[in-house]
Amino acid sequence: MNVCFIMYPWEEMDPENDSTLAMIQEFAKRGHGLAITTPANLTIRDSVA
């Protein structure tokens, strides 16, 4: 499965308390394809992100 995480910029992350980072680690351990973006960099064209 491929998963894209839409998250805050790295500078705003709190590694101690951010559950997103824990989810990314777990998906990676299970061998899933990962992508990470911020809302500012997300583009949708013709209903495809």
C-alpha positions as CSV (number, residue, x, y, z in Angstrom):
1,M,0.0,0.0,0.0
2,N,1.2,3.5,-0.8
3,V,0.4,6.2,1.8
4,C,0.9,10.0,1.6
5,F,1.1,12.0,4.8
6,I,0.0,15.6,4.7
7,M,1.7,17.2,7.7
8,Y,3.1,20.4,9.2
9,P,6.5,21.6,8.0
10,W,9.4,19.9,9.8
11,E,10.2,23.1,11.7
12,E,6.8,22.9,13.4
13,M,7.0,19.3,14.3
14,D,7.3,18.1,17.9
15,P,9.0,14.7,17.6
16,E,8.3,13.8,21.3
17,N,4.5,14.2,20.9
18,D,3.6,13.9,17.3
19,S,1.7,10.8,16.4
20,T,2.2,11.3,12.7
21,L,5.9,10.4,13.0
22,A,5.0,7.2,14.9
23,M,2.6,6.3,12.1
24,I,5.2,7.0,9.5
25,Q,7.7,4.7,11.3
26,E,5.1,1.9,11.6
27,F,4.1,2.1,7.9
28,A,7.8,2.0,6.9
29,K,8.5,-1.0,9.2
30,R,5.7,-2.8,7.4
31,G,7.1,-2.1,4.0
32,H,4.5,0.4,2.7
33,G,5.4,3.1,0.2
34,L,5.5,6.5,1.8
35,A,5.2,10.1,0.6
36,I,5.2,13.2,2.7
37,T,3.9,16.7,1.8
38,T,2.7,19.9,3.4
39,P,-0.7,21.5,2.6
40,A,1.2,24.3,0.8
41,N,2.8,21.8,-1.6
42,L,-0.3,19.7,-2.3
43,T,-1.8,20.1,-5.8
44,I,-4.8,18.4,-7.2
45,R,-5.4,18.3,-11.0
46,D,-8.2,16.6,-12.7
47,S,-9.2,14.9,-9.4
48,V,-5.7,13.4,-9.0
49,A,-3.4,14.4,-6.2
